[in-house]
């Protein structure tokens, strides 16, 4: 009986590895919102990393998170590093492209709890209702995260934080 249980465990592990091997090599999370104001009111909230504390979902997950800023105060070259609890981990963001008032592209490096090197962007577009903001994060999907994604929907998990962040961005942009 013990031998049968051992074989069953090996088969389950093999199936998990095979399923993970067929997952995509990249991931993409995208959310958007309409903000009833001009891009000129929204853009500074994204382009100045100091402003993220007022609207980012992750800032609320660890109120005692250690934060360090370097480089210019905003725009290309601005850097934000953080180290926090298990909900936020640690990492670094650097604005690598900034085109006022329509685009901010960020190099996003996670150190803990899992290493990851991604790109995030915010595209702002004038629409009749105000500004459409599209927030995208994409990057490579290593093998361990592929296994994790078999059990947890990464889009829903991260997307929920994007949605909360966009609501916060809407709130601070319309003041």
N, C-alpha and C positions, 0 to 999 in steps of 0.2 A: 504493500500500500504506500509506503514512504517513497519507494522508487517511482510509482505512478504520479504522486504529487510533485516530485522533483522534475519529472519529464514535463508535466503540465506547466510548471513555472517556467521552464526553459522555453517551451513553445509560446507562452504568452509574451515573454520578453522578446523572443525572435519576431513575433508578429508586430509588437510595438516598434521595434527597430526598423522593420521593413516598411511599415506605414509612415514612419518619420522620414525615411529615405525618399519617399515619393512626395513629401510636402514641398511647396515652392522654395526656391533658394533665397527669395526676398520677401519682405512684407511691406504693406502700405496701410496706413491708417489715415483717413481723411474725414473731416467734419467741416461744416460751413454754417454761417449765420448771417442774418441781415442786421445791421446796426443803423438806426435812424439818425445818422450824422454823417459828416463829410469824412473822407479818408484822412484829411489833415488833422482831424481830432482823434482818429484811431491809431494812425501810424506811430506817433510818439510813445504810445503805451506799449507797443511791441518793440520798437527800435531802441528804446532805452531799457536795458535789462534790470535796472533798479526799479522800474515801474511794475515788473512782473509780480512782485509780492502782493500788490493790491488786487490782482485778478487771477493769478495762476492757481489751479486746483492743488498743485503739489505744495504750495506755500502753506496751505491750511492743514496738510497732513502731518507736519512737524513744525510746531511753532518755535522750537528751540534749535532749528537747523542752523548749522554754521554756514555762513555765506561769505565769499570773497569776490570782489570786483577788481578787474584790472583792465589796462588798455584805455582807449577813449571812453568817455561816459556813455556814448551811444554810437550806433552805426557800425560800419565795418571795423573789425578789430576789437570791439567791446567783448569782454570775457566775464563770465559768471561761473564760479565754482561753488559746489555745495557738498556738505557732508551731513547726513541726518540719520534718522531712525530706519527701521526695516521697511517702512512705507515709501521712503524717498531715496534711500541708498546714498551713493555719492557719485559725483561726475562733474562734467565741465561743458559749458556751452560757449561757442564763439560765433559772433555774427560774421559771416564770410561774404555776404552781399547785402547791400542796402540801397534801394532805389526809392527815394521819397516821391510821393506818398503811397507807393503801390506794391512794394515787395521787400521782404526781409527773409534771408536764407541763413540758417544756423547749422553749424557743425555741432553735433550732439554726441558726446562721449560719456557713456555710463561706465563706472568702475565697479561699483557694487550695487545690488547683490549679484548681478550678472554683468560681465563685460559686454559692451555693445557700442558700435560706431555707426551712427545714423545721421541722416540729414532731415531737417525740419524746415518748412517754409510757410510763410504767411503771404498770401496774395490778396490785395485789396482792389476792389473794382467798384467804380461808381455805378449805381443802379438807381432807378426812380425813387425807391424807398430809402436811399441813403448809401450805405457801403456794404457790399457783399465781401465777407472775409472767409477765405478758404485756408484752413490749417491742415497741412500734410506732414506726416512723418514716414519716412521709408528707410530701408536699410537691408543689409544681408541677414539671412536667417541661418545661424549656425545649427549644428546637429542637436545640441541639448535644448535650445529653444524650440526646435521642431518637435521634439518629444513632448515638451511642456505644452505646446499648442494643440496636441492631440486631446488634452484634457481641459484646457482653458482657452476660450475664444479671445485671442489677443485683441482683435478689433473691438469687441465689446468692452473688454477690460480697459484698454487705453482710451478708446473712444468716449467712454463715460467721463474721463478726466478732461478730454478735449471739450466736450459739451459743457461741462461745468466751467472750464476756463473761458470759453467763448461767451458764456452768460456773464461772467465777471468782467470780461473785456468790454462787453456791451454796457454794463453798468458804469464803469469808470470813464468810458469814452463819451457818454451822454451827460456828464455832470456839467 
